[in-house]
Each structure stands twice: as C-alpha cells, then as structure tokens.
C-alpha cells in the first residue's frame, strides 16, 4: 500500500482493524525507528518527517480505524533502511 494511501484513506472502520496492543506496538515501532534515523543521520530527514506525521495521526485514531498490516509494513521498511 502506498504511503499516501496509508496517510489518507488507509484508515477506515471495518477494514483490517487492529487492537489497542497493536496500536501501541505501532507507536513503539515508529518511535524506535525515529530514534534510529536520528542516530544514523544526525538529524531529521524526509523519512523521519513521514514517520512523525504518521505517529501523530495514529494518536488521534481509534484502534479499529487503523490498518495494522499496512502501517507495520511501512515502519518495518523504514527500520530496515536505517538499522545498524
């Protein structure tokens, strides 16, 4: 799923919803990846801005509105780019 789709229409009730624990897991993964990006690049970049925006959007959504698989895939892809 494309990032733009995830940020705009990827969250809707009735589709691939997640649990509260999965939402917490996504937020944790985003925070870890943001920290890794700062360590690897010495600051913010486009990926960190995307993830920070996604994190902020997730905070405002109910777990049932989140497509866990799509968001987890995106976070994992970004993590893999910057992992040590």
Number of C-alpha atoms within 10 A of each C-alpha: 11 9 13 10 11 16 15 10 9 20 24 15 13 10 13 15 19 16 14 12 10 16 23 14 14 21 22 13 18 24 17 13 25 25 15 19 21 14 14 13 10 9 11 14 12 8 15 20 12 14 20 17 12 18 17 11 14 20 12 9 13 16 20 18 19 26 21 21 14 17 23 18 12 16 20 14 12 19 19 10 12 16 11 8
